[in-house]
Amino acid sequence: MRHKKNRTYSGAVAILTGGASGIGRALGEALAGRGCEVVLADLQIDLAEEVAGRICAAGGKAAAFKVDVTDFAAVAEVVKKTVERTGRLDYMFNNAGIGIGGEVRDFTLEDWNRVIDVNIRGVINGIQAVYQVMLNQGFGHIVNTASMAGLVPIPVLAAYTASKHAVVGLSKALRIEAVDSGVRVSVLCPGVIRTPILERGGRYGKILEDIPQEALTCIVERMRPMPADIFARKALKKIAKNRAVIVVPGWWKIPWWFNRLSPSFGMFIGEKFFQRSKKEVERFKSDIQ
């Protein structure tokens, strides 16, 4: 039974996994700036506390918890404590994720399991921890962070691509189920955003091939990374409008549309990107030698 309404964003309460850095941090700061109380859940507790401290010093409301999203009990405990303290939960941002780059031939089973556990099971744990809470209160918005890799095939990121396709599919299916309950579901599909994950996979990710940093930088910069704070501002506007699939920057919708209209053309573009990137890496390796 609905007895309250979701707040956008002033006076709302939001939990963000992966809230210590990158997109999670930018979203947390943007939400706090709009009057939302934020709970930053992250393995990097020192960094999460630092971000929360800055938010509070600026007049906002924030708290930090050390959480491993692969541990359902830990995620559920943060949700429980937050709801007991505030009496509500307006937003759950299942944002934590890792990237392991490299061709499939170089992956170990451990690499696959790590990506699946964080990127898929982490989202599932977040949903399981909050969905019934939101159903009971009659409102809430679950926002899952996927990627453009969840909409188009990205070579050399097969595990990441698989995990993000799963997040997109899960989000869309849950949105349909939740439509009459007052609970909203959106999935974020960022293009290339300037975050630590671009730096050889970030704190918990990695790149399996020994690629020169100059080559990585060249490939990344060609895709015009958007600053995380700008991404957060644009994403929050679309979340407020209850968009189902949110693609930011907007120009990344072009490859998504092409891939939907002609999957074979999308594969062709992916092959060209893959071959060009391989040649670029080899060129940088030759220059170093």
C-alpha positions as CSV (number, residue, x, y, z in Angstrom):
1,M,0.0,0.0,0.0
2,R,1.4,3.4,-1.0
3,H,1.6,5.8,1.8
4,K,4.6,8.0,0.7
5,K,6.1,9.2,-2.5
6,N,9.6,9.1,-3.9
7,R,11.4,12.3,-3.3
8,T,13.4,13.9,-6.1
9,Y,15.9,14.7,-4.7
10,S,15.5,17.0,-1.7
11,G,14.8,15.2,1.5
12,A,15.4,11.8,-0.1
13,V,17.7,9.0,1.1
14,A,20.1,7.2,-1.2
15,I,22.5,4.3,-0.9
16,L,25.3,4.1,-3.4
17,T,27.6,1.1,-3.8
18,G,31.0,2.0,-5.1
19,G,30.4,5.4,-3.7
20,A,34.0,6.2,-2.8
21,S,35.2,7.0,-6.3
22,G,34.4,7.5,-10.0
23,I,30.7,7.6,-11.0
24,G,29.6,6.6,-7.5
25,R,31.4,9.4,-5.9
26,A,30.2,11.9,-8.5
27,L,26.6,10.8,-8.1
28,G,26.8,10.9,-4.3
29,E,28.2,14.5,-4.4
30,A,25.6,15.6,-6.9
31,L,22.7,14.0,-4.9
32,A,24.0,15.6,-1.7
33,G,24.1,19.0,-3.4
34,R,20.5,18.6,-4.2
35,G,19.5,17.9,-0.6
36,C,19.6,14.1,-0.6
37,E,21.1,12.2,2.3
38,V,23.6,9.8,0.9
39,V,25.1,6.6,2.2
40,L,28.4,5.7,0.5
41,A,29.0,1.9,0.6
42,D,32.5,0.8,-0.6
43,L,35.4,-1.5,0.1
44,Q,37.6,1.6,0.1
45,I,36.3,2.8,3.5
46,D,39.0,5.5,4.0
47,L,38.2,7.1,0.7
48,A,34.4,6.8,1.3
49,E,34.8,8.5,4.7
50,E,36.8,11.2,3.2
51,V,34.1,11.9,0.5
52,A,31.4,11.7,3.2
53,G,33.4,14.2,5.3
54,R,33.6,16.7,2.5
55,I,29.9,16.4,1.8
56,C,29.1,17.0,5.5
57,A,31.6,19.9,5.7
58,A,29.7,21.5,2.8
59,G,26.4,21.3,4.6
60,G,25.2,18.0,3.2
61,K,24.3,14.7,4.9
62,A,26.4,11.7,4.2
63,A,27.7,8.5,5.9
64,A,30.2,5.8,4.8
65,F,30.2,2.1,5.3
66,K,32.7,-0.6,4.4
67,V,30.8,-3.0,2.1
68,D,31.8,-5.8,-0.2
69,V,28.9,-6.1,-2.7
70,T,29.5,-9.8,-3.2
71,D,28.5,-10.3,0.4
72,F,24.7,-10.2,0.6
73,A,24.6,-10.0,4.4
74,A,26.9,-6.9,4.3
75,V,24.7,-5.1,1.8
76,A,21.5,-6.0,3.6
77,E,22.9,-4.7,6.9
78,V,23.6,-1.3,5.4
79,V,20.1,-1.2,4.0
80,K,18.6,-2.3,7.3
81,K,20.6,0.3,9.3
82,T,19.7,3.1,6.9
83,V,16.0,2.4,6.9
84,E,15.9,2.0,10.7
85,R,17.6,5.4,11.0
86,T,15.8,7.4,8.4
87,G,12.5,5.6,8.1
88,R,12.7,5.4,4.3
89,L,14.9,4.6,1.3
90,D,14.3,6.5,-1.9
91,Y,17.2,5.4,-4.1
92,M,19.4,2.4,-4.3
93,F,22.3,2.9,-6.7
94,N,23.9,-0.5,-7.5
95,N,27.0,1.1,-9.0
96,A,30.0,-0.9,-7.8
97,G,31.8,-2.6,-10.7
98,I,35.2,-3.7,-11.9
99,G,36.8,-4.1,-15.3
100,I,39.2,-6.8,-16.5
101,G,40.5,-6.1,-19.9
102,G,42.1,-8.6,-22.3
103,E,41.2,-11.1,-24.9
104,V,39.2,-14.1,-23.8
105,R,42.1,-16.5,-24.5
106,D,44.1,-14.8,-21.7
107,F,41.3,-15.1,-19.0
108,T,41.4,-17.5,-16.1
109,L,38.3,-18.9,-14.5
110,E,39.2,-16.7,-11.5
111,D,39.0,-13.6,-13.7
112,W,35.6,-14.6,-15.0
113,N,34.3,-15.3,-11.5
114,R,35.6,-12.0,-10.2
115,V,33.8,-10.0,-12.9
116,I,30.6,-12.0,-12.5
117,D,30.6,-11.8,-8.7
118,V,31.1,-8.0,-8.5
119,N,29.2,-6.8,-11.7
120,I,26.3,-9.2,-11.7
121,R,26.0,-10.7,-8.2
122,G,26.7,-7.3,-6.6
123,V,23.7,-5.9,-8.4
124,I,21.6,-8.8,-7.5
125,N,22.5,-8.5,-3.9
126,G,21.6,-4.8,-3.9
127,I,18.2,-5.6,-5.5
128,Q,17.5,-8.4,-3.1
129,A,18.4,-6.2,-0.1
130,V,16.1,-3.3,-1.1
131,Y,13.3,-4.5,-3.3
132,Q,11.0,-5.8,-0.6
133,V,11.7,-2.8,1.5
134,M,10.6,-0.5,-1.4
135,L,7.6,-2.7,-2.2
136,N,6.5,-2.4,1.5
137,Q,6.9,1.3,1.6
138,G,5.2,1.7,-1.8
139,F,8.0,3.8,-3.5
140,G,11.6,3.8,-4.3
141,H,14.0,3.9,-7.3
142,I,16.5,1.2,-8.1
143,V,19.3,2.5,-10.4
144,N,21.7,-0.1,-11.7
145,T,25.0,1.0,-13.4
146,A,25.6,-1.0,-16.5
147,S,27.6,0.5,-19.5
148,M,27.5,1.0,-23.2
149,A,29.1,-2.5,-23.1
150,G,25.7,-3.6,-21.9
151,L,24.2,-2.4,-25.2
152,V,26.9,-3.1,-27.8
153,P,29.7,-5.7,-28.1
154,I,33.0,-4.4,-26.9
155,P,36.1,-6.5,-27.9
156,V,38.8,-7.0,-25.4
157,L,36.1,-6.6,-22.7
158,A,34.2,-9.7,-23.2
159,A,33.7,-10.5,-19.5
160,Y,32.7,-6.9,-18.7
161,T,30.4,-6.9,-21.8
162,A,28.7,-10.1,-20.7
163,S,28.2,-8.8,-17.2
164,K,26.8,-5.4,-18.3
165,H,24.4,-7.1,-20.8
166,A,23.1,-9.1,-17.8
167,V,22.6,-5.9,-15.8
168,V,20.7,-4.3,-18.6
169,G,18.5,-7.3,-19.1
170,L,17.8,-7.7,-15.4
171,S,17.0,-4.0,-15.0
172,K,14.5,-4.0,-17.9
173,A,12.7,-7.1,-16.7
174,L,12.5,-5.9,-13.1
175,R,11.2,-2.5,-14.3
176,I,8.3,-4.3,-16.0
177,E,7.5,-6.3,-12.9
178,A,7.7,-3.3,-10.6
179,V,5.6,-0.9,-12.7
180,D,2.4,-1.2,-10.7
181,S,4.1,-1.2,-7.3
182,G,5.4,2.4,-7.1
183,V,9.0,1.1,-7.4
184,R,11.0,2.5,-10.3
185,V,13.9,0.8,-12.0
186,S,16.5,2.5,-14.3
187,V,19.7,1.3,-15.8
188,L,22.7,3.7,-16.4
189,C,24.7,3.0,-19.6
190,P,27.6,5.4,-19.5
191,G,29.9,5.9,-22.4
192,V,33.5,6.5,-21.6
193,I,33.6,8.4,-18.3
194,R,36.8,9.7,-16.8
195,T,37.1,7.5,-13.7
196,P,39.7,5.2,-12.2
197,I,38.4,2.3,-14.2
198,L,40.1,3.8,-17.2
199,E,43.5,3.5,-15.5
200,R,44.3,-0.1,-16.2
201,G,41.0,-1.3,-14.7
202,G,40.9,0.7,-11.5
203,R,41.7,-0.3,-8.0
204,Y,40.2,-3.8,-8.2
205,G,40.4,-4.4,-12.0
206,K,43.3,-5.2,-14.3
207,I,44.5,-5.5,-17.8
208,L,45.8,-9.0,-18.8
209,E,48.1,-7.8,-21.6
210,D,51.2,-5.8,-21.1
211,I,50.0,-2.7,-22.9
212,P,52.0,0.5,-22.8
213,Q,50.3,3.3,-20.9
214,E,50.8,5.6,-23.9
215,A,48.7,3.3,-26.1
216,L,46.0,3.0,-23.5
217,T,45.8,6.7,-23.1
218,C,45.7,7.2,-26.8
219,I,42.8,4.7,-27.2
220,V,40.8,6.2,-24.3
221,E,41.3,9.8,-25.2
222,R,40.1,9.1,-28.8
223,M,36.7,8.3,-27.2
224,R,36.4,11.7,-25.5
225,P,35.9,10.7,-21.8
226,M,33.3,12.8,-20.0
227,P,34.2,14.2,-16.6
228,A,32.3,12.2,-13.9
229,D,30.7,15.3,-12.4
230,I,29.1,16.2,-15.7
231,F,27.9,12.7,-16.2
232,A,26.3,12.7,-12.7
233,R,24.5,15.9,-13.4
234,K,23.1,14.7,-16.7
235,A,22.2,11.2,-15.4
236,L,20.3,12.6,-12.4
237,K,18.1,14.7,-14.7
238,K,17.1,11.5,-16.6
239,I,16.7,9.5,-13.4
240,A,14.3,12.2,-12.2
241,K,12.3,11.6,-15.4
242,N,12.2,7.9,-14.7
243,R,13.9,6.9,-17.9
244,A,14.4,3.2,-18.4
245,V,17.7,3.1,-20.2
246,I,19.9,6.1,-19.6
247,V,22.8,6.7,-22.1
248,V,25.2,9.5,-21.3
249,P,27.0,11.1,-23.1
250,G,24.1,11.4,-25.6
251,W,26.3,10.8,-28.7
252,W,26.8,7.2,-27.6
253,K,23.2,6.6,-28.6
254,I,24.4,6.5,-32.2
255,P,26.3,3.2,-31.9
256,W,23.5,1.8,-29.8
257,W,21.0,2.7,-32.6
258,F,23.2,1.3,-35.3
259,N,23.6,-1.9,-33.3
260,R,19.8,-2.3,-32.9
261,L,19.1,-1.5,-36.5
262,S,21.8,-3.8,-37.9
263,P,23.6,-6.1,-35.4
264,S,25.9,-7.3,-38.3
265,F,27.0,-3.7,-38.9
266,G,27.6,-3.3,-35.1
267,M,29.9,-6.4,-35.3
268,F,31.7,-4.9,-38.3
269,I,32.4,-1.7,-36.4
270,G,33.6,-3.7,-33.4
271,E,36.0,-5.6,-35.6
272,K,37.4,-2.5,-37.1
273,F,37.9,-0.9,-33.7
274,F,39.6,-4.1,-32.4
275,Q,42.0,-4.3,-35.3
276,R,42.8,-0.6,-35.1
277,S,43.5,-0.8,-31.4
278,K,45.7,-3.9,-31.8
279,K,47.8,-2.2,-34.5
280,E,48.1,0.9,-32.2
281,V,49.3,-1.2,-29.3
282,E,51.9,-3.0,-31.5
283,R,53.2,0.3,-32.8
284,F,53.7,1.7,-29.3
285,K,55.5,-1.5,-28.3
286,S,57.8,-1.2,-31.2
287,D,58.6,2.4,-30.4
288,I,59.5,1.4,-26.8
289,Q,61.8,-1.4,-28.0
